[in-house]
Structures are given as C-alpha cells and as structure tokens.
Amino acid sequence: MKPMIDSHQHFWDRSKTEFDYSWQESNELGKICRSFLPADLQPLCEASGVTGTVFVQTQHNLEENRWALQLAEENDWIVGVVGWVDLSSERCESQLLEFKDHPKFVGIRHVIQDEPDPDFVLREDITRGLETLQKHDVSFDLLFYNFHLKHAATVAGKLPNLRLVINHLAKPFIVKGELEPWRRDLAKAAQFDNVYCKLSGLITEADWQSWQPSDLQPYVDTAIELFGPSRCMFGSDWPVCQLAGSYQQVIEAMRSCINHLSEAEQAQIMGKTASEFYRLT
C-alpha cells in the first residue's frame, strides 16, 4: 500500500492554560471549541487509509513544540511536527537548535494571517529569522490569506534554498467562486522551484453548509496546473475542517478532484510530495 500522508492537522488541549485557544470561542466555531487529541484522530486515519500525519502549530509558544513532539513520540503515525520559533528574536537560532535534530521535527510556521502588518513576512527581522531556517535547512509553512500571496514569490526569490509551502492555497475565495487575483499571485509563486502548496483547508473556504467537490475543483486544478503533482500535497486541516465536513468527506472530496490524474500522480499528491518536502522518515 502506498503511504497516504495528511500533511496538515492540529491538536489542541484546552486544559493547558499556557496555550491560548481564545480564537475558538465564537459561536460559529462551537464545533471545534474543545480538545482534539491523537485518540480522536487515530480512528479517523485508520478508517480513511491515512498512514501518517504532520502536526502543524497553532501557538506562538515553544512549549507547544515540546508537547507535540511528545505526542509524536507516543504515536508512531504522527510522522512530523511543524513547530514555531520566534523569527524576530535574536534567540531564533538557539530556539531552533533545541528542536531541529529531533527526527520528527520537520519545519516551522508562524500564524502570519493574524499579524496586523500585511507585510509582516517581508520585515527585516523576519527575513533574518527565515535566513536562519535556510541556514539550517528547515522548511517554512506560509500561512497566508489571499492578499498576502503576492509576497510568496518575493520571499522565495530572496531565499532560494528555503523550502516553502503555501498552506490552504492561501485561502482563495471559493465561496464567491473568484479566481483572480489569487491565480495570478499563485502563478508568480509557482515560478520558484522552492515553493510548494498544500491542497488543504479548502472546504472551510467554501459554503460550509452546501459545498460540493465541484466547488473546489477549479482551485485544485489551478494549483496542479501551476505546480504539478510533485509540488502539491494533500492536507485535511483537521479538526478545523469539521466546521464544514467530516475527515472522510475531506478525503473523498480531494479524491474526487484528482481522480482524472494517473495513479502515480494521485499517489504523489496524497503522500509522496509531503514525504519529500518534509523529509519524513
């Protein structure tokens, strides 16, 4: 059986007072305002044929790295952890060195979408932090809204040896059926070989109640056209996806969107690209 990797999922434990989950406490997010832990995800993976998952950070807190790595040590199907370091800090490198040699520590992310400065990722201090990641060959997940996407090409050009992956296709306006200017900016990013993209988080950008795989199809097709299967990877965005659909529905929707591809290309998107990008062991 070919490995099937979910390249983007989260855990949170609301009993941990050192973590900030206040963003979940709006009425519309009620479905996900509770703890989600490996015991919740494992049976979903087994039922769906997912053989491994990559945990992705939600906290700007080094303690989440330690917690997630412990979970990964206890659960062999958690094959990677994308954590966080303070890119703006003079201690960025020392923070990174604590984690980088752990066999399941595979990358860094910052919740750029929540930064008030729309040009946050271009700041001089953040660039220095990204240079540190490049120096140590640690990948970076770009969590963008679509209006940030224009920066992906700039960062990739400045740091050609930094592996970058755009999360959730930079959250295009699927609910409105809009392709531009998202497609234009994605095409600019795709010109750089060090940029990849995650086919993840798409159903929550569509109508939560009435979406169909056909709503996602133009965006998935665009990404595959621009990046090719070798730079596209599947991710569930569980448990956030549960706002709009089940884990199984997310996988079935992706299968529907790529079923016109060859078996080898489908396997690339559903597992091989993530394994190659994150260098999963």
C-alpha positions in Angstrom: 0.0 0.0 0.0 1.3 3.4 -1.0 1.7 5.7 2.1 -1.1 8.3 2.4 0.1 11.3 4.4 -2.1 14.0 5.8 0.3 16.9 5.6 -1.7 19.3 7.8 -3.6 18.6 11.0 -3.7 20.1 14.5 -4.2 19.0 18.1 -5.2 21.2 21.0 -5.7 20.6 24.6 -7.9 23.2 26.2 -6.8 22.1 29.7 -3.4 23.5 29.1 -3.6 27.1 30.5 -0.3 28.1 28.9 -1.9 27.9 25.5 -4.2 30.5 24.0 -7.3 29.0 22.4 -9.5 32.1 22.8 -9.9 32.3 19.0 -12.1 29.3 19.1 -14.7 30.9 21.4 -17.0 32.5 18.9 -20.4 31.0 18.2 -19.6 30.0 14.7 -16.6 27.9 15.9 -18.5 26.0 18.5 -17.9 22.6 16.8 -14.2 22.9 17.4 -14.2 24.6 20.8 -13.0 21.5 22.7 -9.8 19.5 23.0 -8.7 17.4 20.0 -6.0 14.8 20.7 -4.4 11.8 19.0 -7.1 9.4 20.3 -9.7 11.5 18.4 -7.8 11.4 15.1 -6.3 7.9 15.0 -9.6 6.0 14.3 -10.4 8.5 11.5 -7.0 7.9 9.9 -7.4 4.2 10.2 -10.9 4.3 8.6 -9.6 6.5 5.8 -6.4 4.7 5.0 -4.2 7.6 6.2 -0.8 6.1 7.3 0.8 9.2 8.7 0.1 12.8 9.6 2.0 16.0 10.1 1.1 18.1 13.1 1.1 21.9 12.4 1.5 24.5 15.1 -1.3 26.8 16.4 0.6 28.6 19.2 3.4 31.1 19.2 4.8 29.2 22.2 7.9 26.9 22.3 6.1 24.7 24.8 3.7 23.6 22.1 6.7 22.2 20.2 7.7 20.1 23.2 4.2 18.9 23.7 3.6 18.0 20.1 6.9 16.2 19.8 6.0 14.2 22.9 2.7 13.2 21.2 4.7 12.2 18.1 7.0 10.0 20.2 3.9 8.3 21.7 2.1 7.8 18.4 4.2 6.5 15.5 1.7 7.6 12.9 2.4 11.2 13.7 5.3 11.4 11.4 6.2 15.1 11.5 5.8 18.2 13.6 5.8 21.7 12.2 6.5 23.9 15.2 7.3 27.6 15.9 10.3 29.7 16.8 10.4 33.5 17.2 11.7 34.6 13.9 12.1 38.2 15.0 14.2 37.3 18.1 18.0 37.3 18.4 17.4 33.9 20.1 15.8 32.5 17.0 18.8 30.2 16.2 19.2 28.9 19.7 15.5 28.2 19.8 15.7 26.3 16.5 18.7 24.3 17.7 16.7 22.9 20.6 14.4 21.1 18.1 16.0 20.8 14.7 17.7 17.4 15.3 14.6 15.7 16.6 13.8 13.1 13.9 10.1 14.2 13.8 10.7 18.0 13.8 10.2 18.9 10.2 9.5 22.6 9.9 8.4 26.0 11.3 5.3 28.0 10.9 4.1 31.4 12.1 0.4 32.5 12.1 1.1 35.3 9.6 -2.5 35.6 8.7 -3.2 37.1 12.1 -0.5 39.7 12.1 -1.8 43.3 11.8 1.0 44.2 9.4 0.1 42.8 6.0 3.8 43.0 5.0 5.0 41.1 8.2 6.8 38.4 6.3 8.9 41.0 4.5 10.1 42.7 7.6 13.9 42.8 8.0 13.9 41.0 11.4 11.6 38.2 10.0 13.8 37.9 6.9 16.8 37.3 9.3 14.8 34.6 11.0 13.9 33.0 7.7 17.6 33.1 6.8 18.3 31.2 9.9 15.8 28.5 8.8 17.5 28.4 5.4 21.0 28.1 7.0 19.8 25.0 8.9 17.7 23.6 6.0 14.4 23.8 8.0 11.3 24.4 5.9 8.7 27.1 6.5 4.9 26.9 6.2 3.4 30.1 4.8 0.0 30.7 6.4 -1.4 33.4 4.2 -4.7 35.0 3.3 -5.0 35.5 -0.4 -4.0 39.2 -0.1 -0.6 38.0 1.4 0.0 35.6 -1.5 1.8 38.2 -3.6 4.7 38.0 -1.0 5.4 34.3 -1.7 7.4 35.0 -4.8 9.3 37.7 -3.1 10.3 35.5 -0.2 11.2 32.6 -2.5 13.4 34.8 -4.6 15.2 36.2 -1.6 15.7 32.8 -0.1 16.1 30.3 -2.9 17.3 27.5 -0.7 14.5 27.8 1.8 11.7 25.2 1.3 8.4 27.0 1.4 4.9 25.6 1.4 1.7 27.7 1.0 -0.9 26.5 3.4 -4.5 26.1 2.3 -3.7 27.6 -1.2 -3.6 30.9 0.6 -7.4 30.7 1.3 -8.9 31.7 -2.0 -12.5 33.0 -2.2 -14.1 29.7 -3.0 -17.4 30.7 -1.5 -17.6 33.5 -4.1 -16.1 31.5 -7.0 -13.4 34.0 -7.5 -10.1 33.0 -9.2 -8.4 36.4 -9.7 -6.1 37.9 -8.5 -5.4 34.7 -6.5 -4.5 32.8 -9.6 -2.1 35.5 -10.8 -0.2 35.6 -7.5 -0.1 31.8 -7.2 1.4 31.6 -10.7 4.1 34.0 -9.7 4.9 31.8 -6.6 4.9 28.7 -8.8 7.8 30.1 -10.9 10.1 29.3 -7.9 11.1 25.7 -7.5 11.4 26.0 -3.7 7.7 26.8 -3.3 5.1 24.0 -2.8 1.5 24.2 -1.9 -1.0 22.3 0.3 -4.4 21.3 -1.1 -5.8 21.8 2.4 -8.3 23.9 4.2 -10.5 24.3 1.2 -13.9 23.2 2.3 -13.9 25.9 5.0 -13.3 28.5 2.3 -16.5 27.2 0.5 -20.0 27.4 1.8 -20.0 25.4 5.0 -23.5 24.0 4.6 -23.8 23.4 0.8 -20.3 22.9 -0.7 -19.6 20.2 -3.3 -16.3 18.9 -4.6 -17.1 20.7 -7.8 -16.7 24.0 -5.9 -13.1 23.1 -5.0 -12.2 21.7 -8.5 -11.1 25.0 -10.2 -8.7 25.8 -7.3 -7.3 22.3 -7.2 -6.9 22.2 -10.9 -5.2 25.6 -10.9 -2.7 24.5 -8.3 -1.9 21.3 -10.1 -1.6 23.1 -13.4 0.9 25.6 -11.9 2.9 23.5 -9.5 2.5 19.9 -10.9 1.7 17.0 -8.6 5.3 16.9 -7.4 4.8 20.2 -5.6 1.2 19.7 -4.4 0.3 17.8 -1.2 -2.9 16.8 0.5 -3.8 18.1 3.9 -7.0 17.8 5.9 -6.8 20.8 8.2 -8.4 18.6 10.9 -10.1 19.5 13.2 -10.8 22.9 11.6 -12.3 21.1 8.7 -15.1 19.8 10.9 -16.7 23.2 10.7 -17.8 22.2 7.1 -17.4 18.5 6.9 -16.0 15.3 8.3 -12.5 13.9 7.9 -13.8 11.3 5.5 -15.6 14.0 3.4 -12.4 16.0 3.0 -10.5 13.0 1.7 -13.3 11.9 -0.6 -13.6 15.5 -2.0 -9.8 15.5 -2.7 -10.0 12.1 -4.3 -12.9 13.4 -6.5 -10.9 16.4 -7.5 -7.8 14.5 -8.6 -9.4 11.2 -10.0 -8.6 12.3 -13.5 -4.9 12.1 -12.8 -2.8 9.0 -13.2 -2.5 6.6 -10.3 1.2 7.7 -9.8 0.2 11.4 -9.8 -2.6 10.8 -7.3 -0.2 8.9 -5.0 2.3 11.8 -5.3 -0.3 14.3 -4.1 -1.8 12.0 -1.4 1.5 11.2 0.2 4.8 11.3 -1.7 5.1 15.1 -2.0 4.7 15.6 1.7 7.2 12.9 2.4 9.7 14.5 0.1 9.1 18.1 1.2 9.2 17.4 4.9 11.8 14.6 4.5 9.7 12.3 6.6 11.4 9.2 7.9 
